[in-house]
Amino acid sequence: MKTDSISPLPAPLFDLPFEGSERAAELIARINEFLLGELDALARTHGVDHEHGADRSLLQQVWKRSQALGFYGMTLPQAMGGLDLSVLDHVLIKEAIYASGSPFAPHVLGELSGPPRVGALARQATPWQLQQFITPVAQAEKAICFALTESEAGSDAGAVQTRAVRDGDDFVIDGRKRFISGSPFADYAVLMASTASDPAQREITAFFVDLKSPGVRVESGYKTMAGQSHTGDIVLESCRVPSANLIGAPGRGLALALGRITVNRLLHCPAMLGLAQVALRDARDYALQRRQFGRAIGEFQAIQHMLADMATELSAARALMLGTARQIDAGSEARAEASMAKLFCSETAFRIADRAVQIHGGEGIVQGRRVEFLFRMLRMYRVLTGTSEIQRNTIARELLAPRA
Ligand SMILES: Cc1cc2nc3c(=O)[nH]c(=O)nc-3n(C[C@H](O)[C@H](O)[C@H](O)COP(=O)(O)OP(=O)(O)OC[C@H]3O[C@@H](n4cnc5c(N)ncnc54)[C@H](O)[C@@H]3O)c2cc1C
């Protein structure tokens, strides 16, 4: 993002009433001030943009400041300093963070390697695990990643081949995790390994693993298509993990990991739609400013219709996201709806980015333009955290399940 600045606060696309609580509105105002003031200045000073990430010490500075301002741990349970936010408020706050266009967006709440990675586990953790792993993450001292995927266990997450074999008071873990977000700068991992004595059986157990312990290394030589290097492989070779690091009950790891999958699927939507808003805003501004044939290209009906379709589809996706958040807050399981939201928001956000590139013409395909980055970034969400096909499977399963 070399040519576009994120400050000052962009004007809203439409005048709509805010749908969250007063507390969420106040938090969003304070977070925007943080993002567009202090963090924007930090990004400029250190040359950080979406594709030129910050190093660990700079990230830690961001996490610490966010924690001091009361943002970093807000998604944790109340007992750990969290705000007990409704899902609707959480979604709206996250959407606003991503709509700011800041390259530090994934670090304000600590989604990549902070409290949201451990929030659900806090209820399962022993007092020792809380003190050893979760509190340091909540206090922005340590970073943590979530390691489930392997090269042979992607959509079929239960096919994990990494093995944890009991040896006295320890487990000895061997295997390789693939595509683990935040692993290149994480201290710990919540890692899923098979504890089945028969490798053909599926019995997956969750462990806290210290990534600095002997027998573990992170290989992070690859970049995603969005140009980022946040993702790495965790290689475990005879890595000894104390049995005190086992989370919950043996064999319950996948249930633990997938326990909040419905909410987690929904919670990816505000990131996509926040970024799609940035794309729409950039396309609108470019259409007003770029002149061809003696007039602004925004005067051509073809361009107007593209903008209208982008805005309409964005509103529809937002309505699905917010409606699903309300259903979950009202106590519904909303399994199909959360998958519909993940499917529809990710596909819609990508179409919006595609049209934004089209409206920018040649400028839109020059590397370094924000729309070009958004196009690549938004393409990824159709694969991450359950591909579009896997979401369709969930929706169809719910639709076809026999009803009482
Ligand atoms: C940038 C990035 C960050 C990630 N971060 C993490 C992380 O932090 N932690 C973690 O554990 N994982 C992470 N992942 C892994 C991610 O969740 C998987 O990539 C994703 O679930 C898909 O798995 P796969 O890549 O193995 O694709 P595959 O499962 O091999 O799928 C390939 C294709 O087959 C289709 N397919 C597979 N099964 C079915 C089916 N039953 N029905 C219909 N179609 C099917 C898929 O939809 C897809 O089109 C990350 C991945 C990326 C790229």
The ligand as an SDF file (V2000), in Angstrom:
LIG
                    3D

 53 58  0  0  0  0  0  0  0  0999 V2000
   -2.8030  -18.2210    4.6150 C   0  0  0  0  0  0  0  0  0  0  0  0
   -3.2890  -19.4480    5.3290 C   0  0  0  0  0  0  0  0  0  0  0  0
   -3.3930  -19.4330    6.7120 C   0  0  0  0  0  0  0  0  0  0  0  0
   -3.8210  -20.5820    7.4040 C   0  0  0  0  0  0  0  0  0  0  0  0
   -3.8130  -20.5730    8.7760 N   0  0  0  0  0  0  0  0  0  0  0  0
   -4.0240  -21.7550    9.4470 C   0  0  0  0  0  0  0  0  0  0  0  0
   -3.8260  -21.8450   10.8670 C   0  0  0  0  0  0  0  0  0  0  0  0
   -3.4960  -20.8500   11.5350 O   0  0  0  0  0  0  0  0  0  0  0  0
   -4.0070  -23.0520   11.4770 N   0  0  0  0  0  0  0  0  0  0  0  0
   -4.3670  -24.1740   10.7850 C   0  0  0  0  0  0  0  0  0  0  0  0
   -4.5090  -25.2200   11.4070 O   0  0  0  0  0  0  0  0  0  0  0  0
   -4.5830  -24.1190    9.4340 N   0  0  0  0  0  0  0  0  0  0  0  0
   -4.4000  -22.9550    8.7500 C   0  0  0  0  0  0  0  0  0  0  0  0
   -4.5770  -22.8940    7.3720 N   0  0  0  0  0  0  0  0  0  0  0  0
   -5.0250  -24.0720    6.6540 C   0  0  0  0  0  0  0  0  0  0  0  0
   -6.4010  -23.9170    6.0490 C   0  0  0  0  0  0  0  0  0  0  0  0
   -7.3780  -24.0070    7.0420 O   0  0  0  0  0  0  0  0  0  0  0  0
   -6.5360  -24.9810    4.9430 C   0  0  0  0  0  0  0  0  0  0  0  0
   -5.6900  -24.5630    3.8720 O   0  0  0  0  0  0  0  0  0  0  0  0
   -7.9530  -25.1440    4.4540 C   0  0  0  0  0  0  0  0  0  0  0  0
   -8.7470  -25.7030    5.4550 O   0  0  0  0  0  0  0  0  0  0  0  0
   -8.0320  -26.0510    3.2120 C   0  0  0  0  0  0  0  0  0  0  0  0
   -7.2670  -27.2040    3.3490 O   0  0  0  0  0  0  0  0  0  0  0  0
   -6.2420  -27.6070    2.1750 P   0  0  0  0  0  0  0  0  0  0  0  0
   -5.4270  -26.3920    1.8810 O   0  0  0  0  0  0  0  0  0  0  0  0
   -5.5030  -28.8240    2.5740 O   0  0  0  0  0  0  0  0  0  0  0  0
   -7.1340  -27.8940    0.9360 O   0  0  0  0  0  0  0  0  0  0  0  0
   -7.7710  -29.3270    0.5500 P   0  0  0  0  0  0  0  0  0  0  0  0
   -8.5410  -29.8670    1.7030 O   0  0  0  0  0  0  0  0  0  0  0  0
   -6.7280  -30.1930   -0.0580 O   0  0  0  0  0  0  0  0  0  0  0  0
   -8.8060  -28.8930   -0.5660 O   0  0  0  0  0  0  0  0  0  0  0  0
   -8.4680  -28.8090   -1.9580 C   0  0  0  0  0  0  0  0  0  0  0  0
   -9.7620  -28.5970   -2.7310 C   0  0  0  0  0  0  0  0  0  0  0  0
  -10.6360  -29.7380   -2.5400 O   0  0  0  0  0  0  0  0  0  0  0  0
  -11.8990  -29.3000   -2.0450 C   0  0  0  0  0  0  0  0  0  0  0  0
  -12.4320  -30.3200   -1.1240 N   0  0  0  0  0  0  0  0  0  0  0  0
  -11.7920  -30.9780   -0.1250 C   0  0  0  0  0  0  0  0  0  0  0  0
  -12.6380  -31.7910    0.5200 N   0  0  0  0  0  0  0  0  0  0  0  0
  -13.8670  -31.6400   -0.0710 C   0  0  0  0  0  0  0  0  0  0  0  0
  -15.1490  -32.1900    0.1470 C   0  0  0  0  0  0  0  0  0  0  0  0
  -15.3920  -33.0760    1.1320 N   0  0  0  0  0  0  0  0  0  0  0  0
  -16.1730  -31.7830   -0.6440 N   0  0  0  0  0  0  0  0  0  0  0  0
  -15.9630  -30.8660   -1.6310 C   0  0  0  0  0  0  0  0  0  0  0  0
  -14.7560  -30.3110   -1.8910 N   0  0  0  0  0  0  0  0  0  0  0  0
  -13.7260  -30.6910   -1.1220 C   0  0  0  0  0  0  0  0  0  0  0  0
  -11.5920  -27.9980   -1.3180 C   0  0  0  0  0  0  0  0  0  0  0  0
  -12.7490  -27.1870   -1.1770 O   0  0  0  0  0  0  0  0  0  0  0  0
  -10.5560  -27.3690   -2.2560 C   0  0  0  0  0  0  0  0  0  0  0  0
  -11.2030  -26.7610   -3.3270 O   0  0  0  0  0  0  0  0  0  0  0  0
   -4.1950  -21.7450    6.6750 C   0  0  0  0  0  0  0  0  0  0  0  0
   -4.1190  -21.7400    5.2630 C   0  0  0  0  0  0  0  0  0  0  0  0
   -3.6460  -20.6140    4.5900 C   0  0  0  0  0  0  0  0  0  0  0  0
   -3.5340  -20.6730    3.0850 C   0  0  0  0  0  0  0  0  0  0  0  0
  1  2  1  0
  2  3  1  0
  2 52  2  0
  3  4  2  0
  4  5  1  0
  4 50  1  0
  5  6  2  0
  6  7  1  0
  6 13  1  0
  7  8  2  0
  7  9  1  0
  9 10  1  0
 10 11  2  0
 10 12  1  0
 12 13  2  0
 13 14  1  0
 14 15  1  0
 14 50  1  0
 15 16  1  0
 16 17  1  0
 16 18  1  0
 18 19  1  0
 18 20  1  0
 20 21  1  0
 20 22  1  0
 22 23  1  0
 23 24  1  0
 24 25  2  0
 24 26  1  0
 24 27  1  0
 27 28  1  0
 28 29  2  0
 28 30  1  0
 28 31  1  0
 31 32  1  0
 32 33  1  0
 33 34  1  0
 33 48  1  0
 34 35  1  0
 35 36  1  0
 35 46  1  0
 36 37  1  0
 36 45  1  0
 37 38  2  0
 38 39  1  0
 39 40  1  0
 39 45  2  0
 40 41  1  0
 40 42  2  0
 42 43  1  0
 43 44  2  0
 44 45  1  0
 46 47  1  0
 46 48  1  0
 48 49  1  0
 50 51  2  0
 51 52  1  0
 52 53  1  0
M  END
$$$$
